[in-house]
Structures are given as C-alpha cells and as structure tokens.
Amino acid sequence: MDIVKIGLLGCGVVGSGVVKQLLRNQDEIAMNTGCRFEIKRILVRDLNKQRSLDLPREIFTDQAEDILNDPEIQIVVELMGGIEPAKNYILAAFAKGKNVVTANKDVLAAHGQEIFAAAAEYEKDIRFEASVAGGIPIIQPLKESLAGNRIKRVLGIVNGTTNYILTKMSMEGKDFAEALTEAQELGYAEADPSADVDGLDAARKIAILASIAFRTRVSFDQVYVEGIRNISTLDIAYAKELGYTIKLLGVAQEVDGEVDVRVHPVLIPDRHPLASVNDVYNAVFVEGDAVGQTMFFGPGAGEFPTASSVVGDIMAVGKHVRLGITGRLTGCTCYYHKHIRSIGRLNCSYYLRLLVQDQPGVLAKIAGVLAEHQVSIASVLQKRTLAHLAEIVIVTHQVIEADFRAAMAEIRDLPPVDKVDSVIRVESGE
C-alpha cells in the first residue's frame, strides 16, 4: 500500500484533533483511500510544550523549512490561521511541489485568487473544507454536488460565538455583555471577541461561499459588515412578538447579474429553518434553481468537528497523489467577473425602535417622512412609556436601502424624536 507523507503547519486545537483522527482511524482511512498517511513533521511554536499526542518528540520542529524543503512530504496541512506567515508557507509549499490542505479562512478570503493561481501554476491540489463551517460539509457540495444548479441565494449562520450569544439573550433574557462573558468563560469567545461579535469572522466565510456559489471572486474587503454589539434584549423580545428571531447572517445572492454579499443582524421569520439553529451550531441555507431549498447543519467549530473536514480533505488529496492526478480535479471556479452590489441598492424591510415625545401627532410626522422617501409602514407597536417618552417599534415594507437611510437621517433630526435605538434588516423568508 502506498505511503503518503504529510507535514502539519500548526498543532493547536484543530491540529491536535487532526493528528488524533488520523491515528485512531488509520485502518479505515487506508481502506478508503488505498494509501496510508504518515505524519512526518509538525511545525510548532514551542518545542518544550507538553502535548497529549502519541508521537515521538523528533516529529516536532520549530522551523517551517523542515517541512517545506522535505522532498518526501507530499501534503502540507496549514492550520496556523491568520494571513502571515501562513500565506507565504502555502505559496512556498506549491513551489516545492506539495499539495495543500488548509482551514484558513483569513488567507483565502483576502488572497484566494493568488492562492488558487499558484495551485494552478504548479498543478497541485488546494482543499479548504474546514475554512467555513467547521465540520459541516459545504465547500465540496457547492463545488460539486450542486454545481449543476444556478445558485440563487446563500444564507449562513457561520459564527458559533455570536449564535450562542443571541441564543442566550433570546432564551434566557441575558443582555449582550452577560452572554458574551459566559461565552468567554466556556471558551466559545476569545478575550478579544471583536472578530466574532463585529461580524468579521462571518464576513470572511461568506466571501468564500459567495465566490464558490456565484463563480466570481469575492474578497473580504467587499463584504458589507455589521456586528451584534447593539442588539438588545428589547429587540429580541419585540422580534418574538412580531414572529421573528434575530440572527447574525451571512447573506449572498445574485441580483440582476450582480452579487449582493453582506453580514449583519437579521429578523428572520420563526418559520424559517435557520430560526431554530441555536447555541454554537452553524447552518448554511442554499437555494438553487434545480435543488430548490436545502440546508446544511452541524457544529461549526471545535477540535474534532473541524478535524473531520481537514482529514476528509487529506484523504481526497491522498487519493489524487496515489493516482497521480493532483491539480487536475480541483482548482478555482471563479471564472466570472461579477460586480459587487452596493449596500445602498439593497431592497428589504426594516425594523426600527425609537424613543419619541409622548404627545399627539409624533407618529404621523414620522410616517410622513417615511412616505416622502417611498417607505411604507407594515406594522407599528407602541411599547413602553418612560417619563415623557414613548417607545415605538415600526416594521416597514420592502424599500431601497438608500431611500430608507435618507428617511432615517431626517427622522433622527425631528424635534419629537429623542433617540433611534435600533435599526435591523428583516429577511422575508421567501
């Protein structure tokens, strides 16, 4: 049986999971692929760190060149994260005639075109299933199983930390700060949670999914992003009353030949499948012209869920190595150059919560300004009264975002309007 030697760049949580998975399932993996995988070297920062891995100490190195320059290593598995030095290591691996498996959303979302061009130049495989939704298979289904579809839309809960926070706020009434602290204590959120709660992590993932779904290059800096820091328990309660759940969604859809790609909080109807995805779970909802609507659900992170996707990619590349066909069956599918649609051209409904003077005629003034900008009201709730102030919740019909923003700029300046507390987009669920 052929031996395929691999080198790991990084041995953190995911890297350790990959090692354990390869070792404990090695017989099944060998029967499936027709080859055995041998871990030859692993790049780590600290050679003296104690690790619960059944491997000899000489396998570990703190020099990337020991992997990149080793002619026996045929697959480099990059699990470092971040852009540098990971990007340079990936490019060097291709130049040295090695195939690459990576879980690195950061480098793919920012430099995917360069990475895929290098893979093509050197005729090597690049696989990255774990870069988007941990253990959920979504990259290969989009690239292969659903390739015969014209994808209409992709909606994704692709960040477990924010989904956990919103779940705790919804189900237990915790405020944002309290739910975030709990997520940090459980290890779901970093000490600096900005990448998660500000939507940046989800934006990188939806950029990758949009690139595959619509066969055009979408980079991280082209994604419109809002996070969840301003979502309050009041918004969640009022959304429930209106029949909605608040989720942080990555959204990608094709509109008139352009790609609309964004990340922001959304009121999604309770009947929508994504509304019931809770805690740290992820889900990706895909709509195609042939398949209709389908959803991929599961753990979006963690040692073994992510390792599951990485090992699956290693096995796929190993089969190609054994058959001598690397670089022929994988590669970039971004052969269109579609324009990225600006957020101002978005057409959707909006939820807004305001504090206004508790006096006659205020709602009529607000409705008048909205009407002047082609914004019609679908529903109104009058909620709490605070001293001389009243809280009003409005949901609009669909409107062009630029018109809505112009209306809100005037509304904020109306003398009876004390404060606009919240503005959240509404997903129709159709």
Secondary structure, 3 states (H helix, E strand, C coil): CEEEEEEEECCCHHHHHHHHHHHHCHHHHHHHHCEEEEEEEEECCCCCCCCCCCCCHHHEECCCHHHHCCCCEEEEEECCCCCCCHHHHHHHHHHCCCEEEECCHHHHHHHHHHHHHHHHHCCCCEECCHHHHCCCCCHHHHHHHCCCCCEEEEEEECCHHHHHHHHHHHHHCCCHHHHHHHHHHCCCCCCCCHHHHCCHHHHHHHHHHHHHHHCECCCHHHCEECCCCCCCHHHHHHHHHHCEEEEEEEEEEEECCEEEEEEEEEEEECCCHHHHCCCCEEEEEEEECCCEEEEEEEECCCHHHHHHHHHHHHHHHHHHHHHCCCCCCCCCCCCECCCECCHHHCEEEEEEEEEEECCCCHHHHHHHHHHHCCCCEEEEEEEEEECCEEEEEEEECCEEHHHHHHHHHHHHCCCCEEEEEEEEEECCCC
